[in-house]
Amino acid sequence: MLTFVSWVFISFLLIVGCSQTTTPNSSSTPSPAAQTANLTISAAASLRDAMDEIKPLYSKEKPNVSLSYNFGSSGALQQQIEQGAGVDVFISAATKQIDALQKKGLLVDGTRKDLLKNHSDRSYNCFLPINV
């Protein structure tokens, strides 16, 4: 059974993730390479089960988009981003790490989203894309 976290995240990805745009000089038929995309998502380890539930559902909705996960502590993920790891979406279990990344200019302005809180009142924050 899907958890509330799964539904919230699926909705979020469907709204903001991987929309295709064309430029005025581009062909209306994209090349095969342009038709596929990979989203790299670094997420708090506590979200592993929810993210595993999301993957097949998201793939069904967006078959040309693959999701790659990187799980770890929010602090370790922050350090990876600071060291240049390529990440499209970062879901942190704490605001401390996101605040630090924002102060260093590693987040795109206006992309910070408070997604949800769990039963222990832990807040999950999502930011995309990351300027690395």
ChimeraX attribute file (.defattr): number of C-alpha atoms within 10 A of each C-alpha:
attribute: neighborCount
match mode: 1-to-1
recipient: residues
	/A:1	5
	/A:2	10
	/A:3	11
	/A:4	12
	/A:5	19
	/A:6	20
	/A:7	15
	/A:8	13
	/A:9	19
	/A:10	19
	/A:11	12
	/A:12	14
	/A:13	16
	/A:14	13
	/A:15	10
	/A:16	9
	/A:17	17
	/A:18	15
	/A:19	8
	/A:20	9
	/A:21	9
	/A:22	10
	/A:23	7
	/A:24	7
	/A:25	6
	/A:26	9
	/A:27	9
	/A:28	10
	/A:29	9
	/A:30	13
	/A:31	9
	/A:32	7
	/A:33	7
	/A:34	10
	/A:35	12
	/A:36	14
	/A:37	15
	/A:38	12
	/A:39	18
	/A:40	18
	/A:41	20
	/A:42	26
	/A:43	24
	/A:44	22
	/A:45	17
	/A:46	14
	/A:47	17
	/A:48	15
	/A:49	13
	/A:50	16
	/A:51	20
	/A:52	12
	/A:53	17
	/A:54	21
	/A:55	16
	/A:56	14
	/A:57	14
	/A:58	18
	/A:59	13
	/A:60	10
	/A:61	11
	/A:62	17
	/A:63	13
	/A:64	13
	/A:65	17
	/A:66	16
	/A:67	15
	/A:68	13
	/A:69	17
	/A:70	14
	/A:71	18
	/A:72	17
	/A:73	15
	/A:74	23
	/A:75	16
	/A:76	13
	/A:77	23
	/A:78	20
	/A:79	13
	/A:80	14
	/A:81	19
	/A:82	14
	/A:83	10
	/A:84	11
	/A:85	15
	/A:86	16
	/A:87	21
	/A:88	18
	/A:89	20
	/A:90	26
	/A:91	26
	/A:92	27
	/A:93	24
	/A:94	16
	/A:95	17
	/A:96	13
	/A:97	18
	/A:98	23
	/A:99	13
	/A:100	14
	/A:101	17
	/A:102	16
	/A:103	10
	/A:104	10
	/A:105	13
	/A:106	17
	/A:107	21
	/A:108	14
	/A:109	13
	/A:110	8
	/A:111	13
	/A:112	18
	/A:113	13
	/A:114	14
	/A:115	15
	/A:116	16
	/A:117	13
	/A:118	11
	/A:119	6
	/A:120	6
	/A:121	8
	/A:122	12
	/A:123	16
	/A:124	20
	/A:125	21
	/A:126	23
	/A:127	21
	/A:128	20
	/A:129	21
	/A:130	20
	/A:131	14
	/A:132	15
